[in-house]
Amino acid sequence: MKRSLLVVIFCLFSMPAFATCKSDGADKKLSGAALTSFVGKCQKDAQAKCDADSKDKNLAGAAKTAHMKKCVADAVGS
């Protein structure tokens, strides 16, 4: 039950309908150094979240690298 709940939550957060770091910065009308700082902090937070998610999934090696790359890219916004 707990695992299926985590999967549902992960799926909800990985959907493109959710805001990304860059879109959040634009919505807040940030520019220049403020936008750069905001996106940098957001990216660090996303990396921490994605790392925890990969540990929960017991990923290692190439699988972890691919998961981290996609997860962070989805959170930050390309």
TORROBA-984547 format. One line per 8 residues: number of its first residue (from 1); their letters; for each residue x, y, z negated of C-alpha. Coordinates in steps of 0.1 Angstrom, whole numbers, plus 5000, padded with zeros to 4 digits. Example, Ala and Ser with C-alpha at 12.3 -4.5 7.8 and 13.67 -1.06 7.14 Angstrom:
BEGIN
1 = AS = 5123 4955 4922; 5137 4989 4929
// end
This chain:
BEGIN
1 = MKRSLLVV = 5000 5000 5000; 5027 5024 4990; 5047 5017 5022; 5017 5022 5045; 5010 5055 5028; 5046 5066 5034; 5043 5056 5071; 5011 5076 5075
9 = IFCLFSMP = 5027 5106 5058; 5058 5103 5080; 5037 5101 5111; 5018 5132 5102; 5050 5152 5096; 5066 5140 5128; 5037 5150 5150; 5045 5180 5173
17 = AFATCKSD = 5014 5198 5161; 5032 5208 5130; 5053 5239 5128; 5090 5238 5132; 5117 5259 5116; 5120 5281 5147; 5082 5286 5151; 5079 5294 5114
25 = GADKKLSG = 5106 5320 5117; 5088 5335 5147; 5055 5335 5128; 5072 5354 5100; 5085 5378 5126; 5121 5373 5116; 5150 5382 5139; 5187 5385 5139
33 = AALTSFVG = 5205 5375 5107; 5173 5368 5088; 5161 5343 5115; 5195 5326 5116; 5196 5323 5078; 5160 5310 5076; 5166 5284 5104; 5199 5273 5087
41 = KCQKDAQA = 5182 5267 5054; 5153 5250 5070; 5177 5227 5089; 5195 5218 5057; 5162 5210 5041; 5152 5189 5071; 5185 5170 5070; 5180 5161 5033
49 = KCDADSKD = 5144 5150 5040; 5155 5129 5070; 5184 5114 5051; 5160 5103 5023; 5137 5089 5049; 5165 5069 5065; 5175 5055 5031; 5139 5045 5024
57 = KNLAGAAK = 5139 5026 5057; 5173 5010 5050; 5188 5023 5082; 5225 5022 5089; 5249 5028 5117; 5236 5037 5151; 5199 5033 5140; 5205 5059 5112
65 = TAHMKKCV = 5223 5083 5135; 5195 5081 5161; 5168 5085 5135; 5186 5115 5119; 5191 5132 5153; 5155 5129 5163; 5141 5137 5128; 5161 5169 5124
73 = ADAVGS = 5155 5180 5160; 5118 5175 5155; 5118 5195 5123; 5140 5224 5136; 5125 5226 5170; 5146 5224 5201
// end
